[in-house]
Amino acid sequence: MSKSLYHEFERCEAETLARLKNEYEPDTSLTPLLVGNYVHSYFESPESHEKFVQEHSSEILSSRGKTKGKLKADYQQADKMIKCLEDEKLFRNVYMTGKKEVIVTGQVNGVWWKGKIDSLNLKDGYFCDLKTTTDIHKKVWNSDFKQYQNFVEAYGYYTQIALYKELIKQTFNVDCVPFIFAVSKEKTPDKMAIKFTSPDDVNALEYYFNRLKDDQDHMVRVLAGEEKPKFCGKCDYCKSVKHLDDFVNASEIEVV
């Protein structure tokens, strides 16, 4: 299991299972993912960044006109995001001093999980996750809770942080303090250093980790074909296999 697979299941079990069985290929843009990886690879090492650019040159570099061979607009923006963080002393002293892309593994109630830590400093007892997001202060609607949340909670980062904290402890026997460094994709990038020390944050980490424990047994049974996946009813996959079986009251139409 991985945090990515878990969050995909949270969004839609049916779509995730269909994709894993090669029965469905989502028609989504890879640009947001590549921009995030472009930023990550830069702070991993010069060699990793150069390798990433070479492997994805057709997506990253313009191939025609006056801009041929130059970065496309999304990656010019990514360079601004990199500069935005690189100029920060706190980022350099905390994030850059850790070992990058460290693999950690462990069991949660008998189920094996694997994660990759962006920056891990075992000597000083902390780890960092680097997040690129549209807007750090944008409110995000969570249809499960029927409320707006900040990007950390809405995008499942409490779950990820709690999971990685546990996996680090199992792998290295060190109880590490978590941090997030976030940078936005806005024209003028915003940045934030985030900690999880308030009572609300501590409670949220515990709540979402317990929720993961509750969810994982069902997820494992779905992956094993022992239970049927749930359909979210809203993603492209669900819409593609949807049939009109009955009427819905106008007043009961769900708004997301």
Helices and strands as residue ranges (DSSP letters): H 3-11, H 13-20, H 31-44, H 46-55, H 57-60, G 65-67, H 73-86, H 89-94, E 99-108, E 111-121, E 126-133, E 140-142, E 147-149, H 151-154, H 157-172, E 177-184, E 191-195, H 199-223, H 236-240, G 250-252
